[in-house]
Amino acid sequence: MKKSKYIWFNGKFVQWDKATTHVLSHGLHYGSGIFEGIRAYSNKKDTFIFRLSDHYTRFFNSAKVAFIKIPYTQNKLENATLELIKKNKLRDCYIRPLAFIGDGSIGINPSNNKINVIIAAFKWGTYLGEEGVKKGIRAKISSFSRMGVNSFMTKSKISGNYINSVFAKREALNAGYDEALMLDTDGYVSEGTGENIFIVRNNKIKTTPITSVLEGITRDCVIQIAKNNNLEVIEQKFTRDELYIADEVFLSGTAAEITPVREIDDRKISSGNPGKVTKIIQEEYKDLVRGISNPASNYLTKI
Ligand SMILES: Cc1ncc(COP(=O)(O)O)c(C=O)c1O
């Protein structure tokens, strides 16, 4: 990771290396935190944060689910994010807001421990690699299930939940794959470790309903782009063998953007190359986030 100069920490801009916390922080022991992943993109002229308010709305919703009372307004955090990017002189970057329960009580009940909020912004390339974005990645169905919806709270990005993704990701990498695909507790396809999943069959797009996965902001963009291209989008559960016989499979996420999947469990997806629909969505998403197709889009916050 490439360090930036400052991190916003409880209302102040502090030096990157000084943004530290107590080892008895509740969040560190029990995963009692919530976070977001946001990106800023630039074109030749301007830099924009993509869907800033939508990300912070999800941040506050995650906090509500997790009983974490954020001591700042959404407006304050959005403005702090803009300021942070300016102070760090960043253009294309990844933004990581996090709220976590601090030290005080070490019991499971966090009592009145302080809520800490940080925002970091730094340069971070494509999550699943440049090669992966161009040629597609190799994925493996994980031996770990996505936790049930009454344990996982799928509408929120709760830090502790992500240990499930960490297990799955490491297992996939150790086995020589690029990413893990997770099934839900009923055996249906749910999502990647940090991405939503789409398949294309006979020119129709299918994705998991949001009942059991994160309401991905990129997922929402993919659906809009598909509909603008007169492609039918079905939100429906599907099984792992439908992945194997799909014409195209791709993942969507702020970090992973639109990444084609070329092979799953050692079965080539169609010809093993990114498909036509995936490429259309990839291109249009790229132009949308960079303000190329519509610089006046209300998804873009200019820095
Ligand atoms: C589990 C999970 N699913 C899906 C996504 C994709 O969401 P988004 O497109 O909002 O980044 C993410 C990333 O935040 C994630 O962590």
PDBQT file of the ligand as one rigid body, heavy atoms in Angstrom, charges set to zero:
ROOT
HETATM    1  C1  LIG A 401     -19.170  -8.708   0.531  1.00  0.00    +0.000 C 
HETATM    2  C2  LIG A 401     -19.227  -7.659  -0.501  1.00  0.00    +0.000 A 
HETATM    3  N1  LIG A 401     -20.063  -7.820  -1.543  1.00  0.00    +0.000 NA
HETATM    4  C3  LIG A 401     -20.139  -6.899  -2.511  1.00  0.00    +0.000 A 
HETATM    5  C4  LIG A 401     -19.371  -5.756  -2.496  1.00  0.00    +0.000 A 
HETATM    6  C5  LIG A 401     -19.486  -4.736  -3.588  1.00  0.00    +0.000 C 
HETATM    7  O1  LIG A 401     -20.059  -3.557  -3.107  1.00  0.00    +0.000 OA
HETATM    8  P1  LIG A 401     -19.765  -2.152  -3.777  1.00  0.00    +0.000 P 
HETATM    9  O2  LIG A 401     -20.050  -2.322  -5.221  1.00  0.00    +0.000 OA
HETATM   10  O3  LIG A 401     -20.709  -1.221  -3.122  1.00  0.00    +0.000 OA
HETATM   11  O4  LIG A 401     -18.348  -1.834  -3.518  1.00  0.00    +0.000 OA
HETATM   12  C6  LIG A 401     -18.484  -5.555  -1.429  1.00  0.00    +0.000 A 
HETATM   13  C7  LIG A 401     -17.649  -4.338  -1.359  1.00  0.00    +0.000 C 
HETATM   14  O5  LIG A 401     -17.976  -3.412  -0.636  1.00  0.00    +0.000 OA
HETATM   15  C8  LIG A 401     -18.418  -6.523  -0.402  1.00  0.00    +0.000 A 
HETATM   16  O6  LIG A 401     -17.582  -6.357   0.623  1.00  0.00    +0.000 OA
ENDROOT
TORSDOF 0
